[in-house]
Amino acid sequence: MTSESNGDGKSTGKAQQIKEARMLASRLQRAIDTGRSTLIKMREVDKLVSNRLTTQTAYILKTIDNLGGKTQNSSKKGKLNKIYLKLLDLFNEFKLMEARGYKTMVRSRNIVDAKRLDELIDVDTELLSAIALLFKLASKISSKKSISLNMCKEILYMIDDLFLALRKRYEIIGAVD
């Protein structure tokens, strides 16, 4: 899930991401269509989703930490610290997702609750999209080497939305346990 250089400046990590996305989509679609899957396959999906979220969140954390170290404005420094702490909480939640998620959808005889699986996919798609958006934003901020107070507030709103999605995810998984 990391980006690696192949010598000509292009990312070989992108090809790996596409391969993983296809595999993930295939496994999940098969589980929805047939109502069946194995714990091993669902564990791999949990690992891929968790890895994607934690990898991108780690980059965002690093960017925010670097900005906080360079910022002299106390108001901005306070906002960046708040962002950092909330992102750290998210990072820790994303790490825990590997242990609890898609594999909880598999019941005896490899039967899957397709409706709940579909709901979980929707929530995780929302989480992955929001983190990808924050990742792009962090890349832009990193290149500018500065951030406005309004942008800090926007990032905090986005993080709050991520926590809402996580809460929804826990409700879906809790209904299966």
Secondary structure, 3 states (H helix, E strand, C coil): CCCCECCCCCECHHHHHHHHHHHHHHHHHHHHHHCECCHHHHHHHHHHHHHHHHHHHHHHHHHHHHHHHHCCCHHHHHHHHHHHHHHHHHHHHHHHHCCCCHHHHECHHHEECHHHHHHHHHHHHHHHHHHHHHHHHHHHHHHHCCCCHHHHHHHHHHHHHHHHHHHHHHHHHHCCC
